[in-house]
Amino acid sequence: MKPVLSLATALFVLCITAVAQNNTLEVSVSDTALVKADYFVFRIQASPDMGSVGTVDTTGMRSDPTAYYRRQQEKQRQMIIEMAQQMENKIKNLGFTIEPTSLGEIGYRSSVNSWFNATTNSIKSVHDLLELIKTERSVNINILQLASKEEDAVNASLLKKLMAKARERAQIIAATMGKKVLAVVSMSDRKSDQWNGMYTNPTMLLNAIPIRKDGIVAEHGIIPYYPISNSITVKFTVQ
């Protein structure tokens, strides 16, 4: 009876063959680092509570339903605009910059929630915003972006760590074949923000960092960190 090789064994044999023929070894590694944010972008959405409209005027609902529903839509639109104006003023007072810079630039549609972006560099302003939203029934808030002037430095440190990790892994593999790792032939990396650009619940700033590390501390009740990931593929020469 002929012996049957498992898939893992077969791949390992192919790896040994490739190294023996080309005298190169390629490994891939990945890791994540935390960056302290110093720039925050929030998406603010006004969603009117239709229960607060008061007595509904049904005049013309049967005789001219088209005109009636247009009036109702316009009433809702005006409620949204008024609510957005009120929220804009409150958020400005917390130290935020509003983008777009005027309500005329914000697209309001008759039955769709309005929105605008609010930006700040202040962690205290973020804390005050989250406290404000607790009392606003008809306003939704999401994190649109976190950024940091330190992100490039953190990523550079992460790359250095990954290169050491890649060499260590290559040495382990090469040792199983009686070879030594020499120089780097090529390296490619792929960096990614794990959630930036998505609509993220702001409570992540309160308790969303699952991996506690030294130096990760709350400021004004906020944990102002976000994760970045990077993966690299490195090809080494071996002998």
Helices and strands as residue ranges (DSSP letters): H 7-22, E 24-36, E 39-46, G 50-52, H 65-92, E 97-99, G 103-105, E 114-120, H 123-133, E 139-147, H 151-175, E 181-193, H 204-207, E 225-238
